[in-house]
């Protein structure tokens, strides 16, 4: 027989049971593909992760987006394993053309909006369990917006509605499993000159780097910017040596004017790069996307490459799990950039160039000597690996630095002023 105390306790116990069940069946949306690249059209899909120690029966769960008419009911017998992933697919045929995974369900019968949308997961009793809203505009990373990459959740403890909780995944993503480093992306964009200063206009150009230990034949490869109609086909017999570089320029006259002596270059590109933000995409000879990156010209992206004489520089030793579409990945290098060779370590990120006005040595380029414009406490000539090739203390105005014993090629001159400020000037030493 129930007394008053037990009658009062039963609703509370029922509440605890319901609350415990929901907590035990916590799910997370961990990856979203909402706008595929046109050459890798996988259809829309998203991934759900079960962090618990028991499988979850999803039979009768309901999937909705921001359109009230779109509804997908999970079929009977569908479960997600403990610590496992399940992918919800809009178009199973298109998805299967690119992935061979068993842990998927669909077709959902509707896709995700390319601009902004909301993914909702309801229990069979219509209780909202998950709601994630994404967008294709900043502060959301734009690398997943038609550039072949996906949104990847950084941590299940993060708020999935916060754009800072997501990173950009690899080309084609990693559906049905945890994030995988982009180990197959060995041909990368390593430097971008998207807006030259008016007084030293090199035209738009960007640099490719072969991270592999073997030569890379790029014959017949394609490059595009953000627009599919802006296309350049790489000519036959174009090969990048192991850990080598190749510059693609828009204007040969402007490029050579600022970068004489650079031989590993091709062009001209039939398009320029936007000064406010753009994408660079690489396609293989079958015209399938293999790499993409997207940059912007405002914070948190560095300001120095935005018409101030510097370039966007990738890290000297990039790792495959780093997000190439993140502002944190990109820095800026030496004044004028380092097209066709590795950025010197001592001026990567531009940590000291902005402390003083660069010293304009002359003549530059030169085959014999350069003249210092004013006195300096210390002057060092560095090669592209950052090694000191020449050093002078307490210099005077008009001092000539003899270059004849140096091998031809690009160098950097480091200046230390009497006030302790440092600046760099790029030097091109020509053969006699």
N, C-alpha and C positions, 0 to 999 in steps of 0.2 A: 504494500500500500504506500502511495506517494505521500510524503508530508510536504509542508510548505517549503522546507529547505531544499529538498530534492527537486521539487517543481521549479524552484528558482534556478537551480544549478543546471538543469537539462538544456535550456537555450544557450547558456554560456558554454557548455560542453560541445553543443552542436556548432557554435561559432568557432571554437578552437579546432574542431575536426575539419571544418571547411577551410579555415585559414591555413592549417597545417598541410592539407592536401594541395592547395594552390602553391604554397611555398615549395613543397616537394616536387612540384611539376613546373618549376621555373624554366622558361625558354628564353632564348636570345636570338634576335636577328643579327647575324654576324657578317654577311656579305650581300651586296646588292649590285646587280647588273641592270641598269635602267635604260641605257642607250648604247648599243653595240656599234663598233666600227662597221662601215658598210661592206668591207671585204671579209669580215669575220662575224657574220650576222647570226648570232646564237639565239636570238630572241631574248626577251626579258626573263629574269629569274632572280630569286633571292634565296638565301641559305639560313636555316634555323639550327641552333646548337642546343643540345641538352647537356648541361654541366653536371647533372645529378648522377647518382650511383645506380639508378634503376631506369629501365626503358619506360617511355611514355606512350600510351595508346592515344593516337590523334584521330581516331575514327570519329567522324561527325564534326570535327573542328571546322571553323569557317574562316575563310580568307577574304578580306575586302580591301579595296583601295579607296581613294577619295571620291570616286564615282559611286553613288548609292546603288546603281544598277549592276555593278560588278560584284559577283559572289562566286566563290569556289568552295564546295563542301568536300572535305577530305574523305576519301572513300574508306569503307570498312576494312579493317585489317591493317591499317597503316600505323606504324609505330616508329619511334626514333630511339635508337639504342642509347644506353647509358654512355655519356661522354661522346655521343655521336652527332652526326650532322644529317640533315635532310634538306634537299633542294626542291623548291617549288618553282615549276617551269611553266612559262606561258605557252610555248610551242615546242612540244617534245621532238618533233622531226628536226627542226632547226637546231635544237640543243644537242641532239644525238649526232649531228654532223660534225661536232667539235669535241664532244666529251663522251667517254665510255664509263659511266658510273652507275651503280645499281640503286643508290640511295637518293631517289628522286621521285616526285609525284607530279602529275599533270596529264594533259594540258589544263591550265586554269581557265582558259577561255577569254582571258583579258591580259593586257600588258600593263607596264608601268609608264607613267607620263615622262617624257624626255626633259621636262622643265622642273616640275616639282610634284610630289605625290606623297601619299600616306599609305603605309602598309599596316593593316590591322589584323590581328589574330584573335578570334573569339572561341570560347569553349562551346560545346554542344548546347549548353543552356544560355548562350548568347552573352556570356560574361566576357568583357574585354580583358584580354591577357597581355597583349603587346600592341603598342602603337608607336611607329617610327615615321617621322616626316623628314624627307630629304629635299634638297634643292640643287640646281645646277649653276647657281650664281654664288659669288663670294658672300660670306666667308667659307662656303663649301668649296672644296677642292674641285677644280674643273677638269681634272685629268680623267674622270670617269664619264664625261659628257661627250660621247661619240668618238672617243680616242682609243677604244679597245680595251680599256682598263676597268676595274671595278672598285667600289667602295668596300673597304675592309675594316671591321670594327677593331679598335686597338685593344680593348679590354672589356670583358663582360661586366666589370664593375663600373664602367663609364656610362654616362647618359647618352643613349643612342640618338637623341634628338639634338645633341650638341655637335656642330660640325667639327669641332676639335677632337671629338672622340673617334674620328675615322681617318684612315690613311688610304692612299691609292694603291691597289694591288698591281699584279703583273698583267701583261697583255693576256687576255682570256681568263684572268682570275684563277681561283682555286676552288671551284664549287665542290661541296661534299667533303671537305677536309679543312684542317687549320691552314692559316696563311702559309704559303710556301715562298721562300726567297726566289728572286728572278734570275736564277743561275744561267738560263739560256739567253739572256739579253746581254750578249757580249759586244754588240755593235751599238754604241751609245752616242748621244750628243754630249760633247765635253766642253763646248764653249759657244757663246752666242753673242754676236754684235748686232743688236737690233735697232740702235739709235746712236749714230756717230755724232760728235760735236761738229759744229759748222766749220771750225778752223782746222779740223783734222778728219775730214769725211772719208772713211774707207768704204762707204757703201755698206749694205747689209751683208753679213756672212755668218756662217756657223761652221763648227768643226765637228767631225766625226772621229771616234776613237775605236780601234779594234782591241778589246781587252783580252782576246784569246792568245794562245801561244802559237797559233798558226796563221799564215797569211789569209786574208779574206778577200775573195773575188766579189766585187760589187757590180760587175757588168750586168746591165739591164735592170738594176734596182731602181726604185722610184723614191722620190722625196716629195712631200706635200707640206704646206702649212695648214692652217685651220680650215681653209677652203679646199674642197675636193677638186675643184677646177684648176687650182694652182699646182701644177705638176711639173717635175723635172725628172727626166730619165738619165741615169748615170751611164756614161758612154762605155763601149767595150774596152776590155783590158785595163779596167780600173781596179787596182789591187792595193789594199792597205796591209802593210807588213805587221807582224806580231807586235802588239802594243804600239802600233803606229797611228798616225793622224792624217786626216784629209780635210781640207777646207773647201767649202762650197760657197762661192762668191756670187753676188748679184751684178757687180760692175767691175770689170777687170782694170780699167784705168784708175778708178778710185782706190781699189784694193792695192794695186802695185805702187801707187803714189805713197801710201802710208806703210806698206809692208813689202818693200823691195827684197828680192832674193828668196821669197817663199816659193818653192817649186811644187810641193805636194798640194795642189789645188786644182779644182775643176769648176766649170761654169760656162757662161753665166746662167744663173737662175732666172727664169722668166717671171719671177715675183719677188717682192721684198717682204720684210717682216714688219709687223705692226709695232709702232712705238708705244702702244698702250697695253699690249698683251697678245700673244699668239701661240700657236702650237707648231711643233716640228714633228713630222711623222716619217718613219722609214718603212718601206715596203720591199719585199724580196722580188725576184724576177718574175714570180707568178702573180705579182701585185697583191700580196697578202701582207697585212700589217705585222711587223715584228718589233717595233719600238715606237713609243710616243712620249713627248713631254710637253708641258704647257707652262708658260711663264706669264707674269704680270709685272707692271711697272710701278706698283705702289706697295707700301708696307703691308706685310712684313718682308716683301722682296727688297733687295738692296737698291738704293737710289743711284749709286755711282754709275751703273751701266746705262742709265736713262739720259743719254745725251751729255754725260760728264766725262767722257774720254776713257771709260773702262768697259769691260765686257763681263757677262755672266760666266763664271768659271765653275765647273764641276770639281769635286774633290780630286786630288792627285791619285788617291788609292780608293776608288769607290767600292763598296761592298754590295752584294746582290740583294740584301734586305733593306737597303736605304731607299727611301721614296723619292724618285727623281722628279716628281711633280710637286714636291714640298719646297717652300721658300727656304727652309732650314738646310736643304741639300746644296743650294747654290750660294756662292759667294761672288766676289769679284777679284780680279788678279792685278797684274801690273798695268800701268798706264799704257793704253793702246792695245792691250791684250797680248796674247801669245799664240797667234794663229799658226797651226801646223807643228807645234811642239808642246811639250809638257810645261805647264805653268811653273815658274820657279817657286819653290816652297817658301822662300823668305818673303814673298809678297802676295801669296795666296790669301784671299779674303780682304786684301787692301788694308791691313791693320795699321800700316804706318804711312801709306802714300798720302792720305788726306791731312797729315799733320803739317805739311809744308808745300808751298808751290813747287812743282817740278822744275828742275833746272834744265833749261833748253840748251843743250850742247850743240855745237856745230863744227864742221859739217856733219850731217847725219841723213843718209848713210855715208860711210867713209871707208876708204881703202888704206889710209895711212895714219891719220891722227884725228883727235877731236880736241876742241878748245873749251875750257871751263868758263862759264859766263861770270862767275864771281868766286871769291875765296870760300873754302870749306875747311872744316876741321878734319874731315876724313872723306876720301873718295875711294870706292871699291868697284872694280869691274867684275861682274858675276856672269857665269855661263848659265844656260837654261836649266841646269841641275842645281843652281844655287851655290856652286863652288866659286871661291874667290880666285880670280886669275891675275889681278893686279891690285895694288893698294898704295895710296899716297896719303900722307899726313900733312896737315897745315899747308894746304895748297894756296896758290895766289890766283888772282883774276888774270885770265888770259893764258893760264898754264896749258901747254899742249900735252896730251896723253898719247904716246906712241903706241899704235896698234899693230905694227907690222909683224910682231912675233906671234900674234893671235891667229888662230885658224879662222877662216871666213865663217860667218854665221851670225845668228842673233845673240845679243848680250844685253845685260842690264847694268846700268851704272847707279850705284847707291851713294847718296850724298848725305853727310852729317853736317849740319850747320853749327855755328858757334853757340847757338841757343839750345842745341840738343835735338832739333827737329830733323826728321829723316824724310827724304823723298827719293823717288826712283825715276830714271829716264831710260827708255828702251833705246838700244843702239843696234844698228845693222851694219856689221863689218863686211865689206865687199872684198872679193879677191882682187889682187892687183893686176 
